[in-house]
Amino acid sequence: MGVIELVIHPDGVILPVRAAPGSRVSAVRGEQNGALKVAVTQVAEKGKANRAVIDVLCKSLRLRVVVQVAVAEVVTLPKSHDFGYQNV
């Protein structure tokens, strides 16, 4: 198993994430190529998968739902499954 390096950013910390949209189950699946692999059932359409990844991360990290909306912003190129989630 590899190491996931957190990147310090002026606004918080960036967590590298590899999304797997359209999966059978939504869950954290471990580490893949230096990123946290997160599977979600939602398709990669109109931000649905991005929101689902944030939901899975919030549940996995036991963050309150109230905080969920402000907890992360997606830093990525469109149509890529590699993300960085930044604490805001």
C-alpha positions, 0 to 999 in steps of 0.5 A: 500500500502506498502513501497518500501525501497531503499538500499544504495550501494557503487555504488548507490542505489538499487531499489527492483523490481518485474517483470511480463514478458509476460503481456498484457501491459508494465507499472509500476503496483504499489507495491508488497511485498516491491518491485516496480511491473513492467509488461512487454509484453516481455517474460523472454528469453535472457534478453528481459524482463530485458531490457523491465523493464529498458525501462519502469523504464526509461520512468516512471522516465523520464530519457533520452534514452541516459542515459538508457543503463548506468542507471541500472544493474540487480542484481538478481538470474537467472530465478527469477522475483525479481530484484534489479536495481542499479544506476551505 
